């Protein structure tokens, strides 16, 4: 009989040697008190004892009673149903000095006697402590890295917000609105910018530009170009002079090289429009019935040695000019030609009030609703900037009563006295940063996130 068993299972000494050498934790418990009948070296090392046979489960692991493990083992013996676990945490030891923490994968199953009754249980465990700790350490490092990245991104975006205009000028005869949308596919701040600058002769300069790339370098280059253009336009209103100054700067500053920009100057008195586009998409003139793209006027981006010339046009009553960055054209799944047509069609609908919220001013609809309607289906992979401007009938002056007229009162400028005035050849006053009449609080917000 013994020889038959040896042939089927193996010699007892060989089985014992192999059982003891297995790296898994193996132990067998017998009877209702779960007394150890067999345990390999890995198990004995786990419990920290050389001699465990004959001890009960509760004698080996008294601390497991408070870890809900003892109740599980007793249930397996009573019910005859196996239990598995993955990465369970165990603490072994009866004091803080000797307690050790493990993570285990395990299978505990009952074994039956000849009558089919539960005679005991067999436990098989795999120590996965090192793997769990390694993974958790990697997760902790990833969390720290993500937090650092979030802080850095916040710095970049704060920098960009500081470089973009906090608001748009509120002018008596021109309504202006703008929208700026960061790229979906790139979480770093980009190099798009916009600006609106009243000029000394009563016109208003409109600027939309795009620096190549994203991040701190792009934002810094954008700020430098914006400052150069703003300074020249604020001082002289000379479109070509401003473009050429930015071109010279782009030749000296590597991060500004190949930036594109479109500058347009609008005279609200007669609708005269002068513009120059340096490698940038041309302006779009739109009203509630039609739209037309103006011709390109520059041969290439800034800093590339391109030549630039001034183009002129005239806005009729009801027309507005829309400047934009190429992110609105280069949307996913759209060919540039088709996207250009789509932009003009959606802009017409927005200006006509056929989109959302017709109570908004036409320039607000053109800058916000056009962007929303175009992007919501295709998404976008680049920053997008829209800047719209339209002539309007100036709001009549507002006067308040004083106290020294013939009837005990006097007339004096009200809100007009609270803003900075600059007389022009057309006799108009320019107000910056404060709304006048029905424009108060409506045209100041410049960015729509």
LINHUZI-V155233 format. One record per pair of residues at least 12 apart in sequence whose C-alpha atoms are under 10 Angstrom apart, sorted by the first residue. I is the first residue (numbers start at 1). J is the second residue. D is the distance in whole Angstrom. If there is no record, write none. Layout:
i-><I I>
j-><J J>
d-><D D>
This chain:
i-><16 16 17 18 19 19 19 19 19 20 20 20 20 20 20 20 21 21 21 22 22 22 22 23 23 23 23 23 23 23 24 24 24 24 24 24 24 24 24 25 25 25 25 25 25 25 25 25 25 25 25 25 25 25 26 26 26 26 26 26 26 26 26 26 26 26 27 27 27 27 27 27 27 27 27 27 27 27 27 27 28 28 28 28 28 28 28 28 28 28 28 28 29 29 29 29 29 29 29 29 29 29 29 29 29 30 30 30 30 30 30 30 30 30 30 30 31 31 31 31 31 31 32 32 32 32 32 32 32 32 33 33 33 33 33 33 33 34 34 34 34 34 34 34 34 34 34 34 34 35 35 35 35 35 35 35 35 35 35 35 36 36 36 36 36 36 36 36 36 36 37 37 37 37 37 37 37 38 38 38 38 39 39 39 39 39 40 42 42 42 43 43 43 46 46 46 46 47 47 47 47 47 48 48 48 57 57 57 58 60 60 61 61 61 61 62 62 62 63 63 63 63 63 63 63 64 64 64 64 67 67 67 69 69 72 73 73 73 73 73 74 76 76 76 76 76 76 77 77 77 77 77 77 77 77 78 78 78 79 79 80 80 80 80 80 80 80 80 80 81 81 81 81 82 82 82 82 82 82 82 82 83 83 83 83 83 83 84 84 84 84 84 84 84 84 85 85 85 85 85 85 86 86 86 86 86 86 86 86 87 87 87 87 87 87 87 87 87 87 87 88 88 88 88 88 88 88 88 89 89 89 89 89 89 89 90 90 90 90 91 101 102 102 102 102 102 102 103 103 103 103 103 103 103 103 103 104 104 104 104 104 104 104 105 105 105 105 105 105 106 106 106 106 106 107 107 107 107 107 108 108 108 108 108 109 109 109 109 110 110 150 152 152 152 153 153 153 153 153 154 154 155 155 156 156 156 156 156 156 156 156 156 157 157 157 157 157 157 157 157 158 159 159 159 159 159 159 160 160 160 160 160 160 160 160 160 160 160 160 161 161 161 162 162 163 163 163 163 163 163 163 163 164 164 164 164 164 164 164 164 164 164 164 165 165 165 165 165 165 165 165 166 166 166 166 166 166 167 167 167 167 167 167 167 167 167 167 168 168 168 168 168 168 168 168 168 168 168 168 169 169 169 169 169 169 169 169 169 169 169 169 169 169 169 170 170 170 170 170 170 170 170 170 170 170 170 170 170 170 171 171 171 171 171 171 171 171 171 171 171 171 171 171 171 171 171 171 171 171 172 172 172 172 172 172 172 172 172 172 172 172 172 172 172 172 173 173 173 173 173 173 173 173 173 173 173 173 173 173 174 174 174 174 174 174 174 174 174 174 174 174 174 174 175 175 175 175 175 175 175 175 175 175 175 175 175 175 175 175 176 176 176 176 176 176 176 176 176 176 176 176 176 176 176 176 176 176 176 176 176 177 177 177 177 177 177 177 177 177 177 177 177 177 177 177 177 177 177 177 177 177 177 178 178 178 178 178 178 178 178 178 178 178 178 178 178 178 178 178 178 178 178 178 178 178 179 179 179 179 179 179 179 179 179 179 179 179 179 179 179 179 179 179 179 180 180 180 180 180 180 180 180 180 180 180 180 180 180 180 180 180 181 181 181 181 181 181 181 181 181 181 181 181 181 181 182 182 182 182 182 182 182 182 183 183 183 183 183 183 183 183 184 184 184 184 184 185 185 185 185 185 186 186 186 186 186 187 187 188 188 188 188 188 188 189 189 189 189 189 189 189 189 190 190 190 190 190 190 190 190 190 190 190 190 190 190 191 191 191 191 191 191 191 191 191 191 191 191 191 191 191 191 191 191 191 192 192 192 192 192 192 192 192 192 192 192 192 192 192 192 192 192 192 192 192 192 192 193 193 193 193 193 193 193 193 193 193 193 193 193 193 193 193 193 193 194 194 194 194 194 194 194 194 194 194 194 194 194 194 194 194 194 194 195 195 195 195 195 195 195 195 195 196 196 196 196 196 196 196 196 196 196 197 197 197 197 197 197 197 197 198 198 198 198 198 198 198 198 198 198 199 199 199 199 199 199 199 199 199 199 199 199 199 200 200 200 200 200 200 200 200 200 200 201 201 201 201 201 201 201 201 201 201 201 202 202 202 202 202 202 202 202 202 202 202 202 202 202 203 203 203 203 203 203 203 203 203 203 203 203 204 204 204 204 204 204 204 204 204 204 204 205 205 205 205 205 205 205 205 205 205 205 205 205 205 205 205 206 206 206 206 206 206 206 206 206 206 206 206 206 206 207 207 207 207 207 207 207 207 207 207 207 207 207 207 208 208 208 208 208 208 208 208 208 208 208 208 208 208 208 208 208 209 209 209 209 209 209 209 209 209 209 209 209 209 209 209 209 209 209 210 210 210 210 210 210 210 210 210 210 210 210 210 210 210 210 210 210 211 211 211 211 211 211 211 211 211 211 211 212 212 212 212 212 212 213 213 213 213 214 214 217 217 217 218 218 218 219 219 220 220 221 221 221 221 221 221 221 221 222 222 222 223 224 224 224 224 224 225 225 225 225 225 225 225 225 225 225 225 226 226 227 228 228 228 228 228 228 229 229 229 229 229 229 229 229 230 232 232 233 233 237 237 238 238 238 239 239 239 239 239 239 239 239 239 239 240 240 240 240 240 240 240 240 242 242 243 243 243 243 243 243 243 243 243 244 244 244 244 244 245 246 246 246 246 247 247 247 247 247 247 247 247 247 247 247 248 248 248 248 249 249 250 250 250 250 251 251 251 251 252 253 254 256 256 256 257 257 257 257 258 258 258 258 258 258 258 258 259 259 259 259 259 259 259 259 260 260 260 260 260 260 260 260 260 260 260 260 261 261 261 261 261 261 261 261 261 261 261 261 261 261 262 262 262 262 262 262 262 262 262 262 262 262 262 262 262 263 263 263 263 263 263 263 263 263 264 264 264 264 264 264 264 264 264 264 265 266 266 266 266 266 266 266 266 267 267 267 268 268 268 268 268 268 268 268 269 269 269 269 269 270 270 270 270 270 271 271 271 271 271 271 271 271 271 272 272 272 272 272 273 273 273 273 273 273 274 274 274 274 274 275 275 275 275 275 275 275 275 275 275 276 276 276 276 276 276 276 276 276 277 277 277 277 277 277 277 277 277 277 277 277 278 278 278 278 278 278 278 278 278 278 278 278 278 279 279 279 279 279 279 279 279 279 279 280 280 280 280 280 280 280 280 280 280 280 281 281 281 281 281 281 281 281 281 281 281 281 282 282 282 282 282 282 282 282 282 282 283 283 283 283 283 283 283 283 284 284 284 284 284 284 284 284 284 284 285 285 285 285 285 285 285 285 285 285 285 285 285 285 285 286 286 286 286 286 286 286 286 286 286 286 286 286 286 286 286 286 287 287 287 287 287 287 287 287 287 287 287 287 287 287 287 287 288 288 288 288 288 288 288 288 288 288 288 288 289 289 289 289 289 289 289 290 290 290 290 290 290 290 290 291 291 291 291 291 291 291 291 291 291 292 292 292 293 293 293 293 293 294 294 294 294 295 295 295 296 296 296 296 297 297 297 297 298 298 315 315 316 316 317 317 317 318 318 318 318 318 319 319 319 319 319 319 320 320 320 320 320 320 320 320 320 321 321 321 321 321 321 321 322 322 322 322 322 322 322 322 322 322 323 323 323 323 323 323 324 324 324 324 324 324 325 325 325 325 325 325 326 326 326 326 326 326 327 327 327 327 327 327 327 328 328 328 328 328 328 328 328 328 328 328 328 328 328 328 329 329 329 329 329 329 329 330 330 330 330 331 331 331 331 331 331 331 331 331 332 332 332 332 332 332 332 333 333 333 334 339 342 343 343 343 343 344 345 346 346 346 346 346 346 347 347 347 347 347 347 347 347 347 348 348 349 349 349 349 350 350 350 350 350 350 350 350 350 350 350 351 351 351 351 351 351 351 352 352 353 353 353 355 355 355 356 356 356 356 356 357 360 361 361 361 361 362 362 362 363 363 363 363 363 363 364 364 364 364 364 364 365 366 366 366 366 367 367 367 367 367 367 367 367 368 368 368 368 368 368 370 371 371 371 385 386 387 387 394 394 394 395 395 395 395 396 396 397 397 397 397 397 397 398 398 398 398 398 398 398 398 398 399 399 399 399 399 399 399 400 400 400 400 401 401 414 415 415 415 415 415 416 416 416 416 416 416 416 418 418 418 419 419 419 419 419 419 420 420 420 432 433>
j-><38 40 40 40 38 39 40 41 42 38 39 40 41 42 43 44 40 41 42 40 41 42 43 40 41 42 43 125 126 127 40 41 42 43 106 124 125 126 127 39 40 41 42 43 44 45 46 104 106 123 124 125 126 127 38 39 40 41 42 43 44 122 123 124 125 126 39 40 41 42 43 44 52 53 108 121 122 123 124 125 40 53 57 108 109 110 111 120 121 122 123 124 53 54 55 56 57 77 110 111 119 120 121 122 123 54 56 57 77 110 111 118 119 120 121 122 56 77 118 119 120 121 56 74 77 78 118 119 120 121 55 56 57 58 74 77 120 54 55 56 57 58 59 73 74 77 119 120 121 52 53 54 55 56 57 58 59 60 120 121 52 53 54 55 56 57 60 120 121 122 52 53 54 55 56 120 122 52 53 54 122 51 52 53 122 123 52 125 126 127 123 124 125 92 100 102 127 60 61 92 93 100 60 92 93 70 73 74 70 92 93 91 92 93 94 92 93 94 90 91 92 93 94 95 99 90 91 92 93 89 90 91 88 90 108 108 109 110 121 123 121 108 109 110 118 120 121 108 109 110 111 118 119 120 121 110 118 120 110 118 109 110 111 112 117 118 119 120 121 108 109 110 118 107 108 109 110 111 121 122 123 106 107 108 109 110 123 105 106 107 108 109 123 124 125 104 105 106 107 108 125 103 104 105 106 107 125 126 128 102 103 104 105 106 126 127 128 129 131 132 102 103 104 105 106 127 128 129 101 102 103 104 105 128 129 102 103 104 129 103 129 127 128 129 130 132 133 125 126 127 128 129 130 131 132 133 124 125 126 127 128 129 132 124 125 126 127 128 129 123 124 125 126 127 122 123 124 125 126 121 122 123 124 125 121 122 123 124 122 123 187 188 215 216 187 188 189 215 216 188 189 189 216 188 189 190 214 215 216 217 219 220 182 187 188 189 190 215 216 219 189 189 215 216 219 220 223 189 190 191 192 193 215 216 218 219 220 222 223 189 219 447 219 223 193 219 220 222 223 224 226 227 180 192 193 194 195 219 222 223 226 446 447 193 194 195 196 226 445 446 447 195 433 444 445 446 447 195 196 432 433 434 443 444 445 446 447 194 195 196 197 432 433 434 443 444 445 446 447 195 196 197 198 204 430 431 432 433 434 435 443 444 445 446 196 198 430 431 432 433 434 435 436 439 440 441 442 443 444 198 202 203 204 268 391 392 394 395 428 429 430 431 432 433 434 435 436 439 443 268 391 392 393 394 395 396 397 428 429 430 431 435 436 437 439 202 203 267 268 269 390 391 392 393 394 395 428 429 430 203 204 266 267 268 269 320 363 389 390 391 392 393 394 268 320 361 362 363 364 388 389 390 391 392 393 394 439 442 443 196 204 206 320 321 322 361 362 363 364 367 387 388 389 390 391 442 443 444 445 446 196 322 361 362 363 364 365 366 367 368 386 387 388 389 390 442 443 444 445 446 447 448 194 195 196 322 323 324 363 364 365 366 367 368 385 386 387 388 389 443 444 445 446 447 448 194 324 364 366 367 368 369 370 371 384 385 386 387 388 445 446 447 448 449 192 193 194 324 325 367 368 371 383 384 385 386 387 446 447 448 449 327 328 371 372 375 380 382 383 384 385 386 447 448 449 327 380 381 382 383 384 385 449 214 327 379 380 381 382 383 384 379 380 381 382 383 379 380 381 382 383 214 215 381 382 383 214 215 213 214 215 216 218 219 213 214 215 216 217 218 219 383 210 211 212 213 214 215 216 217 218 219 222 382 383 384 209 210 211 212 213 214 215 216 217 218 219 220 221 222 223 256 259 382 383 208 209 210 211 212 213 214 218 219 222 223 259 260 261 324 325 326 327 382 383 384 385 207 208 209 210 211 219 222 223 225 226 261 324 325 383 384 385 386 387 206 207 208 209 210 222 226 261 262 263 323 324 325 385 386 387 446 447 207 208 209 226 229 230 263 387 446 208 230 233 234 263 264 265 387 388 389 229 230 231 233 234 237 265 432 230 233 234 235 237 265 266 430 431 432 230 232 233 234 235 236 237 238 265 266 267 424 430 233 234 235 236 237 422 423 424 425 430 234 235 236 237 267 422 423 424 425 426 428 237 266 267 268 269 422 423 424 425 426 427 428 429 430 237 265 266 267 268 269 271 272 273 424 426 430 233 234 237 264 265 266 267 268 273 389 430 229 230 233 234 237 238 239 263 264 265 266 267 273 274 275 389 230 233 262 263 264 265 266 275 321 322 323 387 388 389 226 229 230 233 261 262 263 264 265 275 277 323 324 387 226 260 261 262 263 264 277 280 281 283 322 323 324 325 385 386 387 222 225 226 259 260 261 262 263 277 278 279 280 281 323 324 325 326 385 222 225 256 258 259 260 261 262 279 280 301 324 325 326 327 383 384 385 223 225 255 256 257 258 259 260 261 301 302 255 256 257 258 259 260 255 256 259 382 382 383 254 255 256 255 256 259 255 256 255 256 249 250 253 254 255 256 257 259 255 256 259 256 246 249 250 253 256 242 243 245 246 247 249 250 253 256 259 261 246 261 246 242 243 245 246 247 249 241 242 243 244 245 246 261 263 242 245 246 263 265 264 265 263 265 274 262 263 264 265 274 275 276 277 309 310 263 274 275 276 277 308 309 310 263 276 261 262 263 276 277 278 302 308 309 278 302 303 307 308 302 259 261 302 303 259 260 278 301 302 303 304 305 306 307 308 302 303 304 305 302 303 301 302 303 304 302 303 304 305 303 303 303 301 302 303 301 302 303 304 278 279 300 301 302 303 304 305 278 279 280 300 301 302 303 304 277 278 279 280 281 298 300 301 302 303 325 326 276 277 278 279 280 281 282 298 300 301 302 323 324 325 275 276 277 278 279 280 281 282 283 296 297 298 323 324 325 275 276 277 278 280 282 283 310 323 276 277 282 283 310 311 312 321 322 323 312 312 313 314 315 321 389 390 391 314 315 391 315 389 390 391 392 393 394 426 391 392 393 426 428 314 315 316 317 391 313 314 315 316 317 319 320 390 391 312 313 314 315 316 311 312 313 314 315 321 310 311 312 313 314 294 295 296 297 298 309 310 311 312 313 295 296 297 298 308 309 310 311 312 295 296 297 298 299 300 301 302 308 309 310 311 296 297 298 299 300 301 302 303 304 306 307 308 309 296 297 298 299 300 301 302 304 306 308 296 297 298 299 300 301 302 323 324 325 326 293 294 295 296 297 298 323 324 325 326 329 340 294 295 296 297 298 322 323 324 325 326 295 296 321 322 323 324 387 388 320 321 322 323 324 340 343 344 347 388 313 314 315 316 319 320 321 322 323 344 347 348 388 389 390 315 318 319 320 321 322 344 345 347 348 349 350 351 352 366 388 390 315 316 317 318 319 320 321 347 348 349 350 351 352 362 366 390 318 319 320 347 348 349 350 351 352 353 354 362 318 319 345 348 349 351 352 319 344 345 347 348 349 351 352 319 320 321 341 343 344 345 346 347 348 321 341 344 321 322 340 341 344 311 312 313 321 311 312 313 308 309 310 311 309 310 311 312 310 311 390 391 390 391 390 391 392 351 362 390 391 392 351 362 389 390 391 392 351 362 363 366 388 389 390 391 392 363 366 387 388 389 390 391 344 347 363 366 367 386 387 388 389 390 367 385 386 387 388 389 367 384 385 386 387 388 382 383 384 385 386 387 340 382 383 384 385 386 380 381 382 383 384 385 386 340 342 343 370 371 374 375 379 380 381 382 383 384 385 386 341 342 343 374 380 382 384 380 381 382 384 374 375 377 378 379 380 381 382 384 375 377 378 379 380 381 382 378 379 380 378 374 374 370 371 373 374 370 370 366 369 370 371 373 374 362 365 366 367 369 370 371 373 374 366 370 365 366 369 370 362 363 364 365 366 367 368 369 370 371 373 363 364 365 366 367 369 370 365 366 365 366 369 369 370 373 368 369 370 372 373 369 442 390 439 442 443 388 389 390 387 388 389 390 391 443 387 388 389 442 443 446 388 386 387 388 389 385 386 387 388 389 446 447 448 386 387 388 447 448 449 386 384 385 386 447 447 446 447 428 436 437 436 437 438 439 436 437 413 414 415 416 436 437 411 412 413 414 415 416 417 436 437 411 412 413 414 415 416 417 412 413 414 415 413 414 436 431 434 435 436 437 429 430 431 434 435 436 437 431 434 436 431 432 433 434 435 436 432 433 434 444 445>
d-><10 9 9 9 10 8 6 8 10 10 8 4 5 8 9 10 7 7 8 7 8 7 10 9 8 6 9 9 8 9 9 9 6 8 10 7 6 5 8 8 7 8 5 5 8 9 8 10 9 8 6 5 6 8 8 6 6 8 7 6 9 8 6 5 7 9 4 7 10 10 7 9 10 9 10 9 6 5 7 9 10 9 10 10 10 10 9 7 6 4 6 9 9 9 9 8 8 10 9 10 9 5 5 6 8 9 9 10 10 10 9 9 6 4 7 9 10 9 8 6 5 9 10 8 7 8 9 8 7 10 9 6 7 8 9 10 9 9 8 5 6 8 10 9 9 9 9 7 8 9 8 6 5 4 6 9 9 10 9 10 7 5 5 6 6 7 9 10 10 10 9 5 6 9 9 10 10 8 6 9 9 9 7 7 10 10 10 10 10 10 10 9 9 8 10 9 9 7 8 7 8 10 10 9 9 8 9 10 8 9 10 10 7 8 9 9 9 8 9 8 7 7 6 10 10 8 8 8 10 9 8 8 10 9 10 8 9 10 8 10 10 8 7 7 10 9 8 10 8 6 9 7 8 6 7 9 8 10 9 9 8 6 8 9 9 6 10 9 9 9 7 7 10 7 6 4 6 10 9 10 10 8 6 5 6 9 10 8 6 5 6 9 10 10 10 8 5 5 7 9 9 8 7 4 7 9 10 9 9 9 5 5 5 8 9 9 7 8 10 8 8 5 5 7 8 10 9 10 7 6 5 7 9 10 9 5 6 7 10 9 8 7 8 5 9 9 10 10 9 6 5 5 8 9 7 9 10 6 6 5 5 7 9 9 6 5 7 7 10 7 6 4 6 9 8 6 5 7 9 7 6 4 6 8 6 6 7 9 6 9 10 9 10 10 8 6 8 8 9 9 9 10 9 7 6 9 10 7 6 10 8 10 10 10 8 5 9 9 9 9 9 9 10 8 7 8 9 7 8 8 9 9 9 8 9 6 8 9 8 9 9 10 10 9 8 8 8 8 5 9 8 9 10 9 6 7 8 10 9 8 9 9 9 9 8 7 9 10 10 8 9 10 9 9 8 7 8 9 9 9 7 10 8 5 6 5 8 10 7 6 8 8 7 10 7 5 7 6 9 9 7 7 8 9 8 7 5 6 8 9 8 7 10 9 10 10 8 6 6 6 7 6 7 7 8 9 9 6 7 8 10 10 9 10 10 10 8 10 9 8 6 6 7 9 9 8 8 9 9 9 9 8 8 5 6 9 10 8 7 7 7 9 7 9 9 10 10 9 6 8 8 6 5 6 5 8 9 10 9 9 8 9 9 6 10 10 10 7 6 4 6 8 8 10 9 8 9 7 9 8 6 5 6 7 10 10 8 10 7 8 10 9 10 10 10 10 10 6 8 9 7 6 4 7 9 10 6 9 10 9 9 10 9 9 6 5 9 8 6 9 8 6 5 7 9 9 6 8 8 6 8 10 8 9 10 9 9 9 8 7 10 9 5 7 7 5 4 6 9 9 10 8 5 6 8 9 9 9 9 6 6 10 10 8 8 6 5 7 9 9 7 5 5 8 8 8 9 10 10 9 9 9 7 6 5 7 9 8 6 6 7 9 10 9 10 10 9 9 6 5 6 9 8 7 6 10 9 9 7 5 7 9 8 10 8 9 6 5 4 4 7 7 6 5 7 8 9 8 5 7 10 8 10 7 8 9 9 9 10 6 5 8 10 10 9 6 5 7 10 8 7 9 8 8 8 7 4 6 8 9 6 6 9 8 6 10 8 5 5 7 7 6 8 9 9 5 5 8 8 6 9 10 9 10 8 7 6 4 6 9 10 9 9 8 7 10 10 9 9 10 7 10 9 9 7 7 7 8 6 5 6 8 9 7 8 10 8 9 10 9 10 9 7 9 10 8 5 4 6 9 10 8 9 10 10 9 9 9 7 8 7 9 10 5 7 9 8 9 8 9 8 9 9 9 10 10 10 10 9 9 10 9 10 7 9 7 6 9 9 10 10 8 7 10 8 9 10 7 9 9 10 10 6 5 7 7 5 9 9 10 10 10 9 9 7 7 7 7 8 9 7 9 10 10 10 8 8 9 9 9 6 7 8 10 9 9 7 8 9 8 8 5 7 7 9 7 8 8 8 7 6 5 7 8 10 9 9 9 10 10 9 9 8 8 6 5 7 8 10 9 10 10 9 7 8 7 9 8 7 6 4 6 9 10 9 9 10 10 10 8 6 5 6 8 9 9 9 8 8 9 8 9 8 9 10 7 6 5 7 9 10 10 8 9 8 9 9 6 6 7 9 10 9 10 10 10 6 6 7 7 8 7 8 9 8 7 6 4 6 9 9 9 10 8 10 9 8 7 10 9 8 10 9 9 6 5 6 9 10 8 10 10 7 8 9 9 9 9 10 9 8 6 8 7 4 7 9 10 10 8 7 8 7 6 8 9 10 10 10 10 9 10 6 9 6 7 10 9 10 8 9 10 9 8 9 6 5 9 9 9 7 9 10 9 8 9 9 8 10 10 9 6 9 7 8 10 8 9 9 9 10 9 7 9 7 6 10 8 9 5 7 9 7 6 10 9 8 8 9 10 9 10 8 10 9 10 10 7 7 7 8 7 7 10 9 8 9 10 8 7 10 7 7 7 9 10 8 9 8 8 9 8 8 8 10 10 8 9 9 8 10 10 9 7 8 9 10 9 8 5 5 8 8 9 10 10 8 7 10 9 9 7 9 6 5 8 8 4 7 9 8 9 9 10 8 8 8 6 5 7 9 8 8 5 5 6 6 10 8 8 9 9 6 5 8 9 8 5 5 5 9 10 8 5 6 10 9 10 8 6 5 7 5 8 10 10 10 8 8 10 10 9 7 6 4 6 8 6 7 7 8 10 9 9 7 9 9 5 6 6 9 10 10 9 10 9 7 8 10 8 10 9 9 9 10 8 10 10 10 9 9 9 9 9 9 9 9 9 9 10 8 6 8 9 10 10 8 10 10 7 10 8 8 8 9 9 8 5 5 6 8 9 10 9 7 7 6 4 6 9 8 6 5 5 7 9 7 6 4 6 8 9 10 9 8 10 9 6 5 6 8 9 8 5 6 7 6 5 6 9 9 6 5 5 8 9 9 10 8 9 9 9 9 7 5 7 6 5 6 10 10 8 9 7 9 8 9 6 6 4 4 7 10 9 10 8 9 8 10 8 7 10 10 9 7 8 9 9 9 7 10 10 8 7 7 7 9 10 6 6 5 8 10 9 7 8 10 10 8 8 7 6 5 7 10 10 8 6 5 7 9 10 9 8 9 9 10 10 8 10 7 6 5 6 9 9 10 10 10 10 10 9 9 6 6 6 8 8 9 7 6 10 10 8 10 9 10 10 10 9 9 6 5 6 9 8 6 9 9 6 7 9 10 10 8 8 10 9 5 7 8 5 4 8 9 9 10 10 10 6 8 9 7 9 8 8 9 6 9 10 10 9 9 10 10 10 6 8 10 8 7 10 10 8 10 10 9 10 8 9 9 8 10 8 10 10 10 9 10 8 6 6 6 10 9 10 9 8 10 9 9 7 8 10 9 8 8 8 9 10 9 6 8 10 9 9 8 9 7 6 4 7 10 9 10 8 6 6 7 10 10 9 9 8 8 7 6 4 7 9 9 8 6 5 6 9 9 7 5 4 6 9 9 8 6 5 7 9 10 8 8 7 8 10 7 7 5 6 5 8 10 9 10 8 10 8 8 8 10 8 9 8 8 6 8 9 9 9 8 9 9 10 9 8 8 8 10 9 8 10 6 7 5 7 8 10 9 10 6 7 6 7 10 7 9 10 8 9 8 8 9 10 7 9 9 9 9 6 9 7 7 10 8 6 9 8 6 9 10 10 8 9 9 9 9 8 7 9 9 5 5 9 9 6 6 10 9 7 9 6 6 9 9 9 9 9 7 9 10 7 9 8 10 7 10 10 10 9 9 10 10 9 9 9 9 8 9 6 6 7 10 9 9 8 9 9 8 10 9 8 9 7 9 9 6 6 6 9 10 10 9 8 10 10 9 7 10 9 8 9 8 9 10 9 10 9 10 9 7 6 8 9 9 8 8 8 9 8 9 8 10 9 6 6 7 7 10 9 8 6 6 5 5 8 8 10 6 7 6 9 9 9 10 10 9 9 7 9 9 10 8 9 10 8 10 9 8 10 6 7 8 7 9 9 7 9 9 9 10>
